[in-house]
Amino acid sequence: MFSLQTIFGKGDKFYGLLEQSAEAARESAKALHELVTHTDHAPVMAAFASARSREKALAAQISEELVNTFVTALDREDIEALNTSLYKIPKAIEKFAERYEIVVSRLHGVDFGQRALVLTRATEVVAQMIGELRNGLRIDPVKKLQDRLQTLESEGDRLLLAPYRTLYIESNDAMRAMLAKDLFELIEKAIDKCRDVGNIVYSIVLKNS
């Protein structure tokens, strides 16, 4: 079995940065949940900006370290794939927040809280999976986390379909339905990005075990 030193060149530097990136994604998801369940949005938007800025800086730092650190081509691709996928989670969340702030007055009574909670849990699993990279690429704990992530994705899919009857069949406001659909799908996209990170971590473990 290859060591993490082989995978990440200088070891701690890379998976430490990836852990920070996963934590920034988790904080973004937590802020999204607060955004859709609290009325005072100003502090929450500040949290989005802070997490997004930190994620951008971390992504750039990982890319820079890859240039300056010897890593084999295959391992470099794995790190770049994780870096890119982690970066996309808060990016999708920020897009939701920006659109939600613009149209929230049209969406009274539409519940985004359950879906935001699923996303928060998915980012927590992602953070755990990234953390597992330190522990010797063990299949069993990573597989359990991967299964948990798949379950959350399925729950997100189910919740995505649940409101459509009310929005499309029982509502007279087509614009409201379309705005809600767009936001629901942005949350689903963020959950999908969590799944992508999980798939990459699992493939790394399989390849090196």
Secondary structure by P-SEA (a helix, b strand, c coil): cccccccccccaaaaaaaaaaaaaaaaaaaaaaaaacccccaaaaaaaaaaaaaaaaaaaaaaaaaaaccccaaaaaaaaaaaaaaaaaaaaaaaaaaaaaacccccccccaaaaaaaaaaaaaaaaaaaaacccccccaaaaaaaaaaaaaaaaaaaaaaccccccccccccaaaaaaaaaaaaaaaaaaaaaaaaaaaaaaaaaacc
